[in-house]
Amino acid sequence: MKKDKKLLAIAVTAGVSAAAAILLYNAFKVSIPKGAQPIYPFDVRKYLGTWYEIARLDYKYERHLTNVTATYAMNGGSDIKVSNKGFNPDKQEWKESTGKAKFIGPPELARLKVSFFGPFYAGYNVIDVDEHYKHALVVGNNLHHIWILSRHTSIPADIKQRFLDKAASLGYDTRAFIWTKHDQNA
């Protein structure tokens, strides 16, 4: 009887450990939405600098923020420093966060992982960019994370439509996009 209880305890512990491992794997898994293709060849030097967020899906870390920008700079080696900034009009304050991005595979493939919280990474996949690197469409791990970025606070209608069409073809609900206001100076 004592041996059966011990075996049961071992089996339960193993089952719980396996379930926890699966949950952890899924939490840390960096992926790209089905059908999305990262840009290749990608020129990271042209991508560096400041981008204005034009649109996004609601995301808890950016909730209520306007005037959102992302600035990318080389951080030694192949790491990229990511500095995000946005204005919370309700609190009348700027919110800033700094993280790092790393390439998944060769740097000519616009597939990266980004972290703002220690070892926790999320997908950052540039799936469309104009030839002059002035406008970009970026997706995360799944259909809940997408950003339209521009070097300016607006985007030409034809590029906007191209990005919306691509997002919709991948399954994103473009009607739920939040169109970011840019009306504050940092």
Number of C-alpha atoms within 10 A of each C-alpha: 6 7 8 9 10 11 12 12 12 12 12 12 12 12 12 12 12 12 12 12 12 11 12 11 11 11 12 13 15 20 19 21 18 11 9 17 16 22 16 15 11 18 14 17 11 10 21 17 13 18 22 25 27 28 21 21 21 15 13 7 9 17 12 16 19 22 21 25 21 19 17 21 18 16 12 8 7 12 15 21 20 23 17 21 20 24 24 16 13 8 8 8 12 16 14 13 13 15 16 20 24 19 18 16 10 12 16 14 20 24 28 25 20 23 18 16 11 8 8 13 21 21 25 27 27 25 21 22 21 11 8 8 17 15 25 23 25 22 27 22 19 17 16 14 18 24 23 28 26 23 18 14 17 16 17 9 9 9 16 19 12 13 22 19 13 17 22 13 12 14 13 21 14 17 9 11 17 17 14 20 17 18 10 12 6 9
